[in-house]
């Protein structure tokens, strides 16, 4: 079933975000600024120094006797009160908020000390005595797969948490008949988002007559699929877990989805302390033990015709998920299932998906999760295919693009690409970059002995994720009929007060994207009001905010889903206002329009009343309304696209509602003596469907590019063979403004989605998926005369020196 909509008018286009004045004047509301409960105590977490060790004993008595300490809890209290967190699939790898029988990564919580302040708690934490029996660790994914590898979870058969193989189309026959079979093995690193404000929690355990309940504040952007996970661990119904999120959360980009174990842990600490408990994570704790995107090993094979057409694809994807398969993992493996073939018409596909546990910090969401990893392998492979076929990388891609007249286009794995014109976007990219001139410039540079490279990457950008994709980790025969999961629903609630001021309660928590600005624009446009008459509310409270299990600010859901709900709720309110206005004007509601803060007769604009007077009629004199008209200026809408369904019995799924497109070109220079890598220019063209706000779109592109530069050229959470990780900014290098100075040419093409009310798709993640591999392709192009292959990230001077100096000209990881 495909739904199409009549398009409302575009919203207004302001030049500034309404969120910024408070942030720029120090009036932001971050959790560390808020003291929601009187008498709150402070917690410090005792963490494991070992990557893998058995817990032989825990002595908390000295810490409990320390002055000012209210409670100390350890594994005994955790197992006595909490249950293992419900996992996304059945696997004998239980996950608690602390180590219980073992510790499995450096930084894993083992005990919590609660005291009057952080200083006392930290002092007492040093008195906690833990007897460890160190065990051999394993941090490398491929080593973890070996039969003699240390086993992290004693009840499991090995270190593979999930292993599934899927096949669509005649894969073996196509490979057997192919003119070329092109193979590649690629590595994507583990890196994170390093938010300005680290994790923060205030939690209170409440023992009530009808059972326990928990209320908590956290700088948690969602998704609310974590609320039942949290409730399951606490052993209470989801209705008895109240989670509140402040308006500002200091950034997340997915990383703060992993905060829920600490919500459970602080709630338990509150139970034993008898008072609310606050915990604020410091930077070392965050780098050591919060979350990161999955590092992945990928094996790709393509069956290719003589003229460069990719006819079949084999992809073996193995994610290193760290010590536990922490929900929502294995999301990273399956988030891009529907768009596994990227922008290309590949009819036969085989996929193997494995999640492997190691003695690293558990993984989770990171901007572009799943897409970063997938496209690094796929787009490196496309460059390799171009070389085998003797084609320019841009030409090779154009030959394989889904044609513009094929939309909506069905991929073999179940994705339905809603709209696009990939060839036109590529043409814009090459024209904007002056591609032919760049190739001439490269030839001249090579004649001088300089390293100058050009890299191209194209990606399909999934947005409005259907959370049902996680069900693919469970074989179809084990998925119970009638118990399927899907979901791209978003809620919104809009009300009008008696003065005509509109309040908008959003179902998502922003992380800096400008949700309030866009919501204000859309609702004001729909109701014909000045923007200042619309007040968006972005603080979230699960007891009062409209939400479903799929709600949240993740996977670029706001633009396609929540804006659609805004339009639908606004339309309902507009109908009531028109009826009230028609009553005052003695006209027919069908003849009424809302313009400029007035309710007026369309063909007689001089016959008008103020919007607030029409709203006032509903509030003050509802008896004057025509019979059957509800005296209500309060509407809620839940936008639920029918295209988002659970995984089929044949393991196909439309894993996102919308699919945008990004084409990116970068040029790089490598200093022949210092091996310093310089990003020279970035040319990017985005198709995000309807552009809701050009200023915010450019901000999203700049932000995604900055994070992508970090992952491509600087950032990596490295572990020694002994399992000791990166833990400070001295080791973990984030790009600054100095490292993000490059020539940027940004352009756009709009192919509106027929599935969303405004035609918008997501746009916040695209370049975080495309730029890392574009940089890798450019470096490979620059080093082609030296026969160097690029199979991993990050790429910086040390790596390039190793590549150019190695005997086999390859980096061996």
VOGU-3710 file (C-alpha; in Angstrom, 3 decimals, decimal comma):
1> xxxxxxxxxx> 0,000/0,000/0,000  1,366/3,419/-0,939  -0,110/6,594/0,493  0,122/9,945/-1,236  -0,834/13,319/0,214  -1,978/16,693/-0,933  0,885/19,030/-0,114  0,257/21,918/2,299  2,061/25,155/1,615  5,711/25,285/2,589
11> xxxxxxxxxx> 6,514/26,779/5,987  8,138/30,166/6,381  11,935/30,385/6,250  13,534/32,234/9,201  17,244/32,931/9,256  17,830/32,062/12,916  16,863/29,306/15,305  14,581/30,205/18,193  16,557/27,846/20,443  19,783/29,837/20,231
21> xxxxxxxxxx> 19,211/32,973/22,378  18,862/30,933/25,579  21,916/28,837/24,766  24,053/31,822/23,799  23,164/33,762/26,951  23,761/30,904/29,379  20,085/30,168/30,013  20,059/26,604/28,737  18,338/23,976/30,892  20,730/21,057/31,155
31> xxxxxxxxxx> 20,228/18,332/33,707  23,193/19,432/35,800  21,477/22,834/36,111  18,280/21,291/37,450  17,584/20,182/41,026  14,182/18,527/40,658  13,978/16,821/44,077  14,957/18,140/47,517  17,458/16,151/49,525  19,117/14,504/46,549
41> xxxxxxxxxx> 22,310/12,556/47,302  25,244/12,068/44,937  26,678/8,827/43,577  30,109/7,684/42,468  30,596/4,508/40,434  33,315/1,972/41,227  34,558/0,514/37,965  36,598/-2,477/36,917  40,273/-1,936/36,043  40,270/-5,315/34,288
51> xxxxxxxxxx> 38,889/-6,127/30,834  38,039/-9,687/31,843  38,007/-11,050/35,371  35,942/-13,201/37,656  34,530/-11,446/40,732  35,543/-13,639/43,676  34,378/-11,290/46,405  33,219/-7,751/47,171  33,705/-6,068/50,551  31,682/-2,873/50,976
61> xxxxxxxxxx> 31,891/-2,465/54,755  34,734/0,072/54,968  33,014/2,268/52,411  29,692/2,005/54,258  31,332/3,234/57,483  32,847/6,312/55,825  31,363/9,615/57,142  28,584/11,029/54,969  27,869/7,763/53,118  24,189/6,827/52,857
71> xxxxxxxxxx> 24,450/3,551/50,927  26,846/1,327/49,043  25,543/-1,315/46,649  27,331/-4,014/44,693  26,624/-7,175/42,701  24,676/-8,780/45,555  22,158/-5,927/45,710  21,904/-5,792/41,915  21,070/-9,497/41,484  18,732/-9,468/44,504
81> xxxxxxxxxx> 16,606/-6,610/43,164  17,070/-6,279/39,408  16,519/-8,653/36,531  18,753/-8,869/33,473  17,730/-6,321/30,855  15,402/-7,788/28,204  17,451/-8,310/25,041  16,483/-7,802/21,417  16,791/-11,560/20,837  17,243/-14,716/22,856
91> xxxxxxxxxx> 20,872/-15,343/23,730  22,443/-16,711/26,952  24,393/-13,509/27,563  22,581/-11,772/30,452  23,219/-8,059/30,900  22,927/-6,225/34,231  23,917/-2,603/34,968  26,949/-3,920/36,873  29,190/-6,911/36,580  27,799/-9,739/38,696
101> xxxxxxxxxx> 29,742/-12,956/38,144  32,426/-11,340/35,986  33,590/-8,010/34,677  33,896/-7,976/30,910  35,347/-4,570/30,021  37,530/-1,919/31,598  35,206/0,591/33,222  32,311/-1,800/33,818  30,441/-0,721/36,982  30,820/-3,030/39,972
111> xxxxxxxxxx> 29,584/-0,919/42,885  27,919/2,425/43,593  28,613/4,663/46,585  25,962/7,210/47,601  26,931/10,118/49,836  26,085/13,689/50,726  28,290/15,040/47,935  30,539/13,839/45,127  33,731/14,386/47,127  32,614/12,101/49,946
121> xxxxxxxxxx> 31,317/9,540/47,479  34,614/9,479/45,564  36,617/9,144/48,801  34,455/6,260/49,998  34,605/4,572/46,593  38,338/4,083/47,123  37,506/1,951/50,186  35,484/-0,608/48,209  37,450/-3,872/48,113  36,959/-6,210/45,157
131> xxxxxxxxxx> 38,759/-9,518/44,744  39,283/-10,187/41,034  40,588/-13,276/39,285  41,993/-11,885/36,021  41,105/-13,852/32,880  42,569/-13,713/29,393  40,820/-10,962/27,404  39,939/-10,821/23,734  39,309/-7,507/21,964  39,826/-8,388/18,304
141> xxxxxxxxxx> 36,691/-9,598/16,540  38,382/-12,206/14,383  40,283/-13,583/17,372  37,001/-13,783/19,303  35,669/-16,100/16,579  38,463/-18,652/17,032  37,591/-21,928/18,808  40,179/-21,350/21,560  39,194/-17,712/22,211  38,332/-16,722/25,792
151> xxxxxxxxxx> 34,579/-17,118/26,291  32,944/-14,022/27,730  29,658/-15,643/28,760  29,982/-19,085/30,287  26,514/-20,326/29,283  26,940/-19,373/25,625  28,381/-21,690/22,999  30,916/-19,058/21,992  31,286/-15,337/21,447  28,772/-15,009/18,606
161> xxxxxxxxxx> 25,585/-13,434/19,944  23,691/-13,733/16,668  24,523/-15,198/13,259  22,026/-15,059/10,408  22,350/-15,566/6,646  19,850/-14,187/4,119  19,597/-14,767/0,393  17,470/-12,975/-2,171  17,562/-13,870/-5,856  19,807/-16,311/-7,712
171> xxxxxxxxxx> 23,094/-15,375/-6,109  25,215/-18,478/-6,819  24,169/-18,719/-10,460  24,823/-15,032/-11,046  28,315/-15,290/-9,574  29,044/-18,417/-11,617  28,137/-16,608/-14,855  29,763/-13,247/-14,030  32,531/-11,779/-16,184  34,277/-10,478/-13,075
181> xxxxxxxxxx> 34,141/-11,327/-9,369  35,534/-8,469/-7,295  36,309/-8,985/-3,604  37,296/-6,768/-0,711  37,786/-6,980/3,037  37,262/-3,781/5,007  37,475/-2,565/8,586  35,441/0,266/10,101  36,700/1,687/13,424  34,951/2,244/16,709
191> xxxxxxxxxx> 34,365/5,921/17,421  31,855/8,003/19,332  30,137/11,384/19,501  31,701/12,973/22,625  28,749/15,179/23,654  29,311/18,437/25,519  27,340/17,142/28,522  28,111/13,557/29,455  25,539/11,173/30,944  23,497/12,577/33,851
201> xxxxxxxxxx> 20,768/10,905/35,915  18,594/11,840/38,884  16,538/8,859/40,063  14,128/8,101/42,880  12,840/4,666/43,889  9,365/4,946/45,398  7,906/2,111/47,503  4,189/2,694/47,226  1,213/0,754/48,573  0,536/-0,867/45,215
211> xxxxxxxxxx> 4,174/-1,644/44,483  7,433/0,056/43,562  7,700/2,875/41,043  10,615/4,836/39,642  10,824/8,417/38,502  13,975/9,623/36,857  15,440/12,571/35,024  18,064/11,866/32,374  19,618/13,669/29,414  18,264/10,820/27,318
221> xxxxxxxxxx> 17,078/11,540/23,780  15,109/8,278/23,586  14,137/6,103/21,864  11,278/5,026/24,052  11,815/1,443/23,024  14,236/1,606/25,970  11,460/2,325/28,492  10,137/-1,280/28,471  13,740/-2,508/28,589  14,287/-0,380/31,688
231> xxxxxxxxxx> 10,974/-1,474/33,219  11,825/-5,116/32,577  15,080/-4,810/34,524  13,366/-2,987/37,397  10,595/-5,572/37,521  7,823/-2,987/37,308  5,228/-2,190/34,610  6,291/0,427/32,084  3,469/2,641/33,400  5,326/2,848/36,728
241> xxxxxxxxxx> 8,504/4,173/35,164  8,364/7,928/34,695  11,226/9,401/32,703  11,725/13,141/32,291  14,146/14,816/29,882  15,141/18,505/30,029  14,924/20,775/27,022  18,692/20,731/26,482  20,743/17,540/26,627  24,189/18,681/25,571
251> xxxxxxxxxx> 24,215/16,609/22,412  23,848/12,890/21,898  23,771/11,759/18,252  22,661/8,352/19,492  25,256/7,814/22,221  22,877/8,656/25,065  20,540/5,829/24,120  22,972/3,798/26,243  22,211/5,728/29,442  19,357/3,495/30,603
261> xxxxxxxxxx> 21,567/1,000/32,551  22,608/3,927/34,748  18,974/4,960/35,230  18,281/1,469/36,596  21,461/1,519/38,681  20,737/4,918/40,243  17,148/3,911/40,920  18,484/0,899/42,811  20,945/3,126/44,681  18,003/5,344/45,646
271> xxxxxxxxxx> 16,117/2,321/46,986  18,962/1,484/49,361  19,750/5,112/50,269  16,103/5,968/50,894  16,492/9,281/49,043  16,819/10,486/45,446  20,256/9,979/43,898  22,108/12,090/41,326  24,981/10,880/39,175  26,885/12,956/36,620
281> xxxxxxxxxx> 29,409/11,182/34,442  32,836/12,736/33,984  34,712/12,767/30,678  37,007/9,854/31,511  34,036/7,715/32,513  32,295/8,647/29,294  35,179/7,700/27,031  35,884/4,600/29,082  32,483/3,073/29,566  29,493/4,831/27,985
291> xxxxxxxxxx> 28,959/3,763/24,378  30,346/3,990/20,862  29,456/2,956/17,350  30,298/-0,632/16,426  33,597/-1,482/14,843  32,977/-3,837/11,935  34,837/-6,299/9,750  33,263/-6,702/6,292  33,842/-9,111/3,451  32,250/-8,065/0,157
301> xxxxxxxxxx> 32,026/-9,805/-3,215  30,411/-8,462/-6,369  29,454/-10,301/-9,538  30,084/-7,834/-12,350  29,423/-7,841/-16,086  32,038/-6,819/-18,640  30,450/-3,382/-18,991  30,589/-2,698/-15,242  27,073/-3,619/-14,132  26,940/-5,098/-10,638
311> xxxxxxxxxx> 24,602/-8,089/-10,895  24,913/-9,715/-7,476  26,393/-8,897/-4,094  27,616/-10,967/-1,178  28,129/-9,157/2,120  29,493/-10,763/5,279  29,098/-8,223/8,083  30,534/-8,864/11,553  30,027/-6,260/14,283  32,131/-6,086/17,423
321> xxxxxxxxxx> 29,406/-5,180/19,933  31,636/-5,255/22,990  30,962/-7,180/26,178  27,178/-7,458/25,880  24,545/-7,371/23,173  23,114/-4,268/24,807  19,718/-3,178/23,459  19,013/-1,746/20,933  21,828/-3,794/19,390  22,039/-5,559/16,989
331> xxxxxxxxxx> 20,434/-2,462/15,456  23,659/-1,460/13,726  23,675/-4,713/11,736  20,100/-4,349/10,496  19,288/-0,629/10,356  20,291/-0,501/6,647  18,889/-3,896/5,687  16,405/-2,430/3,217  19,063/-0,270/1,542  21,927/-2,784/1,657
341> xxxxxxxxxx> 22,433/-2,363/-2,101  22,858/1,411/-1,804  21,924/3,465/-4,848  22,429/0,571/-7,250  20,180/-1,861/-9,131  21,556/-5,127/-7,757  19,006/-7,908/-8,111  20,601/-10,770/-6,172  21,961/-10,405/-2,650  23,366/-12,661/0,038
351> xxxxxxxxxx> 23,973/-11,239/3,525  25,558/-12,783/6,574  25,089/-10,740/9,759  26,984/-11,526/12,945  27,276/-9,741/16,273  30,353/-10,780/18,231  31,069/-10,051/21,903  34,553/-9,024/23,046  36,126/-7,361/26,080  35,316/-3,867/24,869
361> xxxxxxxxxx> 32,668/-1,403/26,040  29,204/-2,337/24,734  28,213/-0,499/21,579  25,101/1,366/20,540  23,926/4,125/18,248  26,230/6,729/16,733  25,255/9,267/14,083  24,604/7,372/10,863  24,853/4,004/12,659  24,799/1,073/10,277
371> xxxxxxxxxx> 25,195/3,348/7,277  28,709/4,457/8,230  29,867/0,856/8,291  27,905/-0,408/5,285  28,902/2,353/2,903  32,565/2,225/3,833  32,685/-1,332/2,500  30,255/-0,934/-0,384  31,718/2,292/-1,756  35,305/1,087/-1,443
381> xxxxxxxxxx> 34,200/-1,985/-3,374  32,630/0,174/-6,096  35,952/1,956/-6,608  37,670/-1,414/-6,855  35,115/-2,554/-9,444  35,766/0,607/-11,451  39,457/-0,250/-11,521  38,823/-3,826/-12,637  36,502/-2,633/-15,418  38,716/0,256/-16,477
391> xxxxxxxxxx> 36,052/2,848/-15,723  36,121/6,184/-13,974  34,592/5,774/-10,465  31,868/8,322/-11,227  30,953/6,621/-14,507  30,833/3,209/-12,817  28,312/4,511/-10,307  26,170/6,172/-12,957  25,935/2,906/-14,877  24,547/1,169/-11,793
401> xxxxxxxxxx> 22,194/3,830/-10,396  18,511/3,150/-9,899  16,968/5,114/-12,816  14,716/8,061/-12,033  11,701/6,449/-13,715  11,946/3,355/-11,464  10,687/5,021/-8,275  9,168/3,742/-6,081  11,952/1,167/-6,380  11,889/-2,154/-4,520
411> xxxxxxxxxx> 15,229/-3,543/-3,366  15,725/-7,324/-3,089  15,779/-7,080/0,712  12,410/-5,306/0,979  13,284/-1,622/0,945  10,989/0,683/-1,034  12,892/3,764/-2,202  10,211/6,443/-2,302  11,708/9,036/-4,669  14,938/10,258/-6,196
421> xxxxxxxxxx> 16,967/11,205/-9,247  20,429/9,840/-8,569  21,944/10,527/-11,975  20,872/14,160/-11,859  22,416/14,588/-8,414  25,657/13,045/-9,683  25,631/15,364/-12,690  25,234/18,335/-10,332  28,120/17,071/-8,216  30,507/16,643/-11,125
431> xxxxxxxxxx> 29,566/20,021/-12,585  29,930/21,843/-9,256  33,318/20,221/-8,684  34,480/20,818/-12,286  35,451/17,168/-12,363  37,358/17,198/-15,621  39,499/20,082/-14,403  40,203/18,187/-11,182  41,431/15,161/-13,121  43,707/17,426/-15,159
441> xxxxxxxxxx> 44,983/18,971/-11,944  45,680/15,484/-10,620  47,693/14,508/-13,678  49,810/17,627/-13,280  50,343/16,880/-9,569  51,480/13,343/-10,322  53,948/14,618/-12,855  55,463/16,673/-10,007  55,499/13,610/-7,739  52,752/15,008/-5,487
451> xxxxxxxxxx> 50,041/12,933/-3,841  46,692/14,416/-4,865  43,524/12,338/-4,800  39,861/12,642/-5,784  37,240/10,527/-4,043  33,573/10,062/-4,851  30,908/8,366/-2,766  27,142/8,062/-3,167  24,757/6,825/-0,516  21,070/6,254/0,003
461> xxxxxxxxxx> 20,197/8,005/3,269  17,554/6,069/5,258  15,265/8,035/7,563  12,144/7,446/9,654  13,397/4,049/10,733  10,981/1,165/11,045  12,116/-0,401/14,331  10,852/-3,775/13,134  14,182/-4,400/11,426  15,626/-5,694/14,720
471> xxxxxxxxxx> 13,234/-8,633/14,389  15,382/-9,958/11,538  17,957/-11,085/14,106  15,442/-13,774/15,079  14,742/-16,477/12,440  11,278/-16,221/10,876  10,164/-19,574/12,278  10,905/-18,325/15,796  8,983/-15,074/15,407  5,531/-15,598/16,871
481> xxxxxxxxxx> 2,602/-14,908/14,552  0,707/-11,813/15,621  3,625/-10,613/17,748  5,514/-8,756/15,046  7,165/-5,401/15,613  7,179/-2,394/13,358  6,942/1,281/13,918  7,505/4,670/12,428  4,839/6,411/14,507  5,339/9,868/15,955
491> xxxxxxxxxx> 2,920/11,837/18,121  2,273/15,518/18,692  -0,244/17,462/20,773  -1,362/21,017/19,947  -3,641/23,303/21,943  -4,913/26,890/21,606  -5,529/29,018/24,694  -8,269/31,590/25,100  -5,941/34,348/23,822  -5,223/32,452/20,620
501> xxxxxxxxxx> -1,674/31,407/21,580  -0,793/27,941/20,334  1,235/25,459/22,391  2,903/22,523/20,660  4,019/19,511/22,684  6,498/17,487/20,657  7,003/13,746/20,894  10,742/13,952/20,261  13,619/15,351/22,285  15,985/17,455/20,168
511> xxxxxxxxxx> 19,758/17,238/20,338  20,413/20,568/18,670  18,654/19,990/15,349  16,208/22,883/15,722  12,980/20,963/16,331  11,324/23,913/18,054  12,153/26,246/15,156  10,703/23,927/12,514  7,646/23,065/14,615  6,903/26,754/15,122
521> xxxxxxxxxx> 7,221/27,438/11,387  4,958/24,570/10,353  2,174/25,188/12,862  2,224/28,950/12,264  2,015/28,338/8,529  -0,856/25,861/8,898  -2,867/28,156/11,169  -2,033/31,421/9,425  -0,352/32,902/12,501  2,771/34,949/13,131
531> xxxxxxxxxx> 5,482/32,547/14,388  5,677/34,300/17,759  2,092/33,174/18,485  3,224/29,523/18,471  5,078/28,135/21,486  6,821/24,766/21,036  7,525/22,705/24,162  10,430/20,262/23,879  10,880/19,005/27,434  9,641/15,434/27,671
541> xxxxxxxxxx> 7,832/13,571/30,408  6,697/10,014/29,701  3,721/10,586/32,013  2,344/13,503/30,005  4,055/13,685/26,592  2,357/11,778/23,759  4,573/8,871/22,707  4,654/5,280/21,561  7,413/2,713/21,892  8,971/3,919/18,624
551> xxxxxxxxxx> 9,002/7,629/19,567  12,278/9,452/19,865  14,911/11,571/18,214  16,897/8,948/16,355  17,379/7,768/12,788  16,297/11,115/11,319  12,651/10,717/12,316  11,672/14,330/12,980  11,497/15,756/9,451  9,464/12,976/7,823
561> xxxxxxxxxx> 7,348/11,770/10,757  6,822/14,387/13,421  6,283/17,190/10,926  3,602/15,041/9,300  1,913/14,671/12,683  2,177/18,452/13,152  0,353/19,031/9,872  -2,408/16,584/10,757  -2,988/18,009/14,246  -2,928/21,559/12,863
571> xxxxxxxxxx> -5,506/20,671/10,238  -7,877/19,412/12,941  -7,482/22,620/14,926  -7,876/24,734/11,810  -11,263/23,160/11,105  -12,570/24,105/14,558  -11,189/27,654/14,271  -12,814/28,017/10,843  -16,178/26,913/12,233  -15,876/29,407/15,111
581> xxxxxxxxxx> -14,816/32,167/12,711  -17,642/31,332/10,326  -20,079/31,604/13,242  -18,825/35,094/14,102  -18,825/36,184/10,441  -22,138/34,493/9,549  -20,424/32,614/6,722  -19,877/29,030/5,655  -16,804/27,266/7,143  -15,842/26,116/3,632
591> xxxxxxxxxx> -15,436/29,764/2,622  -13,059/30,587/5,493  -9,277/30,885/5,392  -6,654/31,538/8,063  -4,208/34,283/7,068  -2,031/36,765/8,965  -3,528/36,052/12,377  -7,043/36,519/11,033  -9,991/34,304/10,211  -11,524/35,739/7,052
601> xxxxxxxxxx> -13,857/35,026/4,181  -11,721/33,897/1,263  -13,440/35,980/-1,430  -14,157/38,932/0,884  -10,960/39,413/2,872  -12,319/42,573/4,481  -14,809/40,352/6,367  -12,461/39,069/9,088  -12,058/38,494/12,810  -8,902/37,969/14,784
611> xxxxxxxxxx> -7,746/34,378/15,265  -7,830/34,935/19,025  -11,474/35,996/18,889  -12,424/32,806/17,060  -10,466/30,803/19,646  -12,133/32,821/22,402  -15,567/31,847/21,107  -14,736/28,160/21,585  -13,462/28,786/25,107  -16,015/31,376/26,338
621> xxxxxxxxxx> -19,204/30,775/24,360  -19,220/27,176/23,081  -23,022/27,214/23,058  -22,826/29,523/20,036  -21,113/26,845/17,935  -23,192/24,827/15,468  -24,668/21,617/16,814  -22,196/18,753/16,809  -19,118/20,973/16,883  -16,796/19,894/19,709
631> xxxxxxxxxx> -15,835/22,737/22,025  -12,217/21,659/21,923  -9,046/23,398/20,857  -6,811/20,531/21,838  -5,739/17,993/19,250  -3,358/15,084/19,132  -2,148/13,357/16,005  -0,202/10,150/15,515  1,315/9,831/12,074  1,630/6,131/11,293
641> xxxxxxxxxx> 2,688/5,360/7,717  1,253/2,051/6,486  4,428/1,383/4,497  6,274/0,492/7,729  5,475/-3,133/8,503  7,062/-5,969/10,427  9,580/-8,255/8,754  7,967/-10,713/6,352  8,170/-14,482/6,654  10,688/-14,294/3,805
651> xxxxxxxxxx> 12,899/-11,946/5,882  12,248/-8,828/3,837  11,542/-5,471/5,430  11,182/-1,857/4,430  13,596/-0,824/7,161  12,956/2,915/6,736  10,046/4,935/5,418  12,095/7,431/3,390  15,331/7,230/1,462  17,210/10,397/0,610
661> xxxxxxxxxx> 20,370/10,547/-1,447  23,815/12,094/-1,037  26,625/12,387/-3,565  29,943/13,627/-2,264  33,304/14,409/-3,796  36,456/15,268/-1,890  39,995/16,131/-2,846  42,957/15,460/-0,582  46,661/16,201/-0,491  49,309/14,110/1,233
671> xxxxxxxxxx> 52,632/15,679/2,044  55,322/13,415/0,611  57,703/14,088/3,508  55,508/14,439/6,612  52,691/12,170/5,367  50,256/14,802/6,648  46,769/14,359/5,155  44,987/17,560/4,159  41,323/17,692/3,216  41,370/20,171/0,359
681> xxxxxxxxxx> 37,739/20,543/-0,659  34,338/18,908/-0,183  31,614/19,102/-2,800  28,295/17,695/-1,648  24,798/17,441/-3,104  21,894/16,300/-0,910  18,382/15,239/-1,825  16,438/15,426/1,467  13,026/15,613/-0,169  11,300/18,896/0,600
691> xxxxxxxxxx> 13,668/21,299/2,364  11,849/22,571/5,443  14,442/25,153/6,487  17,577/25,786/4,403  19,533/27,248/7,317  18,945/24,216/9,506  19,685/21,842/6,633  23,074/23,467/6,090  23,722/23,246/9,812  22,982/19,526/9,744
701> xxxxxxxxxx> 25,305/19,030/6,778  28,135/20,967/8,453  27,688/19,009/11,670  27,643/15,646/9,924  30,748/16,581/7,943  32,589/17,556/11,129  31,756/14,277/12,845  32,657/12,346/9,718  36,049/14,068/9,528  36,659/12,954/13,097
711> xxxxxxxxxx> 35,894/9,321/12,319  37,784/9,355/9,026  40,948/11,187/10,031  41,332/11,382/13,820  39,015/9,502/16,159  39,367/5,867/17,143  38,675/4,087/20,415  41,712/1,871/20,436  42,342/-1,038/22,770  45,622/-2,718/23,578
721> xxxxxxxxxx> 45,808/-6,483/23,239  45,505/-6,544/27,034  42,115/-4,817/26,748  43,097/-1,369/28,040  41,212/1,383/26,163  41,526/4,994/25,141  40,280/7,104/28,045  41,244/10,770/27,604  41,299/13,437/24,930  45,093/13,095/24,905
731> xxxxxxxxxx> 44,566/9,745/23,170  41,191/10,268/21,541  41,568/13,124/19,079  38,478/15,111/18,120  38,613/17,602/15,261  38,393/21,271/16,155  37,642/24,280/13,979  41,280/24,173/12,885  40,851/20,671/11,444  37,555/21,443/9,732
741> xxxxxxxxxx> 38,811/24,251/7,514  38,216/23,223/3,915  36,548/24,554/0,810  32,893/23,466/0,945  30,470/23,552/-1,987  27,017/22,428/-0,847  24,045/22,018/-3,162  20,629/20,386/-3,058  18,007/18,700/-5,192  14,470/18,242/-3,906
751> xxxxxxxxxx> 12,526/15,126/-4,904  9,662/15,224/-2,379  8,653/11,991/-0,723  5,105/10,954/-1,622  4,803/9,308/1,812  5,128/12,283/4,177  2,820/15,257/4,546  5,401/17,859/3,556  7,465/15,628/1,290  10,398/15,851/3,721
761> xxxxxxxxxx> 12,926/13,117/4,387  15,663/13,032/7,017  18,930/14,887/6,444  20,909/14,854/9,672  23,008/11,752/9,066  23,814/11,659/5,343  27,329/13,082/5,267  28,332/11,110/8,352  27,792/8,031/6,153  29,271/9,299/2,896
771> xxxxxxxxxx> 32,247/11,485/3,820  34,388/8,837/5,603  34,445/6,580/2,551  34,776/9,526/0,163  37,947/10,500/2,046  39,155/6,889/1,916  38,487/6,773/-1,820  40,392/10,022/-2,293  43,381/8,765/-0,293  43,378/5,521/-2,267
781> xxxxxxxxxx> 43,266/7,571/-5,465  46,163/9,724/-4,295  48,265/6,678/-3,418  47,325/4,621/-6,480  50,774/5,165/-8,086  52,260/3,476/-4,993  49,812/0,552/-5,313  48,430/1,204/-1,831  44,997/-0,164/-0,935  42,892/1,546/1,721
791> xxxxxxxxxx> 40,887/-0,955/3,720  40,380/0,804/7,054  39,977/4,069/8,937  41,076/6,423/10,424  43,638/7,846/8,014  46,254/10,172/9,453  49,990/10,740/9,160  51,045/7,710/11,208  48,834/5,365/9,216  49,917/6,826/5,879
801> xxxxxxxxxx> 53,565/6,552/6,851  53,007/2,884/7,671  51,187/2,327/4,396  53,845/3,976/2,275  56,696/2,395/4,190  55,331/-1,142/4,558  56,829/-3,943/2,543  53,499/-5,015/1,114  52,010/-1,512/0,954  49,006/-2,585/2,967
811> xxx> 47,947/-1,884/6,518  47,572/-5,129/8,422  45,211/-4,855/11,379
//
